[in-house]
Amino acid sequence: MTELPADDRLIAALDLPDAVQGLALAERLGDAVSFYKIGLGMLTGGGLALANELKAEHGKRIFLDLKLFDIGATVEAAVRGLAQFELDFLTVHGDPHVVRAAREGAGASGTKILAVTILTSLDRVDLDAGQIRPGEVAEIVAARADAAFRAGADGVIASPHEAALVRALPSAAGRLIVTPGVRPAGADRGDQKRVMTPAEAIAEGADHVVVGRPIHRAPDPRAAAHAILAELNSPQAKRPNRA
């Protein structure tokens, strides 16, 4: 397979137990990946230190996926502390008071605040169990995205199935859509319920796709990343990266 240059539309999720394993994977991927997600699962295993190392020493972009949720003052303080590291993306829950506080905490830093709409591992049955209001999942995602944009979010996290609906919102102009729940054709869905292929997600309106297990569990992670890059550059993915 011809190796394509790294493409920021692909965010590789370092969903591994600690920074040692995360760095080892990043070194295997090399210049195939330019953007990494570090989540809550690695936070106590050196995740923030790894984020800083990948950005400062390797020139990578970093998405810190913490999904912050608390009272406004606490969220603002947490984001202000994190913003000093000038990481690229940071997630908070999409409740307007949380988004407003996070936007205040980020201040003039380069950290973009992304609001979580509905987790891609959830479906209507899960929402019923959590006593979330009735309605189609896509409609709830769009409503939460609209509220988050109006509260100042730079972008939202939504599944590929809702990307086109979110993209059509007037409030989405100039904002980012980042889609987890992305699986190459034939890949195991794992615990994800609302999934599409990378090319489909981009064609639906996503700016970035987040891919974890199909890369880090592959026998050859670099080859897996290049296969995804090929999908992103295929005729099926017709929308260029916006940020």
N, C-alpha and C positions, 0 to 999 in steps of 0.2 A: 504494500500500500504506500502510495506517495504521501510523504509527511507534509501536512499543511501547517502554516504558521499559527501560533496561538491566536485565539479569538476571544475577546472579553465577553462575548455573549454566553460562553460556557463558564459557569462557576462550578468548580469541583469541590464537593463537600468533604472535608476532612473529618468524617464521622468515626473517629478512632479514639481509643481510651486516653491517650496522652500525647504530649508534644513530641516525644521521641519517635513514636510511630508516625505521627503526622509529618514530621520533617523528613523521615525516610521515604514516605510516599511522594512528597513534593520533589525530593531529589530524583526519584525514579521517573517522575513525570517530566522533569526538566523544563525545557522551553515549549512543551506541548500545551501547558496550562499557564495562564497569566493571572487568573482570578480564583481565590479560594474562599470557601465558607468555613468558619470555625464556630461551632455551636456550644450550647450549654453543657453537653456531655463531656467536653474536653476542658471545661473551664477550670476545674480543680486539678487537672492534669497538665497544667502549664499552657493552656490555650491562649491566654493573652500574651504571654511571652513569645509564643510561636507566631502569633499574629504580627507582633512588632518585628520579629526577626525576618519573617518572609517579606514584609514591606520594606524595612530599612536596608536589609542586606541582600535581598534577592530581587527587589524591584517589583514584587507582586502586589496586586490589588487585593484588599481584604474585606470580606463581608462577615461581620460579627453578629451571629444570630442568637441573641439572648432573649428575645420576645419579652421585653420588660413590661411589667404590669404592677402598679402600686398607686398610692395617692400621688397627686401631681408634684408636690414638693420633693418626694423621694425620687420619682422618675427624673425630674429636672436635675437633681444633684448627681444621680448616677450617670446620666448622659453627659453632664458637664465634665465629670471625671474621665469618662471614656473618650470624649471628644478631643482631649489633649493629645491623644495618640494619632490623630488624623487618619483614622481608619475610614474606608470608603463607604460602607453601608452598615447600618445598625438597625435591628428590628425591635419594634415595640408592638404591643397589642393595639388594635385599631380603634379602641374607644377614644372619642374625641378629646376627653380631658387628658388622656395619656399622651396622645399625639402632640397636643399643644404644649404640654410640659416638656416633652422630648425636644421639640423644635426650639423651645426657649433654652434648654440646656446645651443644645448643639451650637447655638449662637452663630458666629461667623466662621466656624470651622468648616472643613471640607467634608465632614461626615453627613451623608444623606440618611434621613430617617425614613425607614420603610415600615408601613403598618400592616400587621397580619390581619387578614380578613377572616377566613375560616380555614383551619388546618386541612391539608390535603389528605390526611389520614381519616377524616371524618366524612360521614354521609348523613342523610336525613334521619336515619335510625339513631345515630349518635347525638344529633342535635335534639331529637325528642327526649333522649335520656338526660340531656343536660338542660332540659326545659327552655331551649332556645325557641323563639317565636315561630309559629307555623309559616310555611311558604317553601318555595323551591330554593334549593341551596344556592343556585346561581343568582337568584334575585336578592338573597340575603347578602351574598358576597358583594354584589354591585352596590347595594345600599350602604354597606360598611365602607367600601372603597370610596364612595362619594363623600361620606361623612369625614373620612380620614383626610382626603384631599382638601376639603374645605377647612379642616383644622390645621393644615399646613404640612401634611406628609409629602415628602419628595417622591414617594412611590408606594406601591403596595405589594404584598405577597398574596398571590392567588393561584389557583390551579389553572392549567392550560384550558380547561373546559369553560372557565369564566373570563379568560383573557379578552376575547373579542367584545364581550358585553361591557367589561370595564373600560376597554379602549374607546368605546363609543360614548362614554360619559363626557359631557362638556367640561367637567372639572378635571378630567384626565389629561387635558392638553398640556404637553410638556412634562408630564410625570412618567415615572418608571413603572413597569410591570415586571416583576420577577417571579418566575414560576418554578416551584419544586414539583414533585409528583411527575417527573419526566423520566421516561424509560425508553431506551432504544428498542426498536422492534424486536420482539421475542424475548426480552429480558423479564426476569421475575419481578412482579409488582411489589413483593414484600408486603409492608403494612399500608401501602398507598392505595387509595380507592378511586381517585379522580386523576387519571394519568393520560398522557399523550406522548408521542415520540418527540425528540428535540425539534425536528423540522416542522411538525404540526404545531408545536407550541409557538415557535417564532412566527409562523404563518398566521396564527390566531391573534397575534399582537404583542407577544412577550418581547421584552428587551433583553432579558437574560434568562437562561435555564440553569437550574441547580441539579447536578447529578452526583450522587454519592456512591452507593453500593455497586452499580454497574461498572464503575471505574475501580474502586479500591478492592473489590472482591474478584476482579478479573485476573486470570493467570498472567496477563501482560497489561498492566494498567495504562501504560503509554499507548499501546495499540488501541485499547478501548477508547481512550481520549481522542485519538486521531480518527477513529470511526465516527465519533460524535461530531467532530469538526467537519468531517465529510458531509454528514447530514445537514449541518448548519449552512453549508455552502452548496447544497443541492438545489435544483429548481423548485423543490417543494417548500423551501424556506426563502421567501421573497422579500422579507422585511429587514433592512439594515439596522445595525445597532445604533441607538440614539444617545448613549452616554458611556 
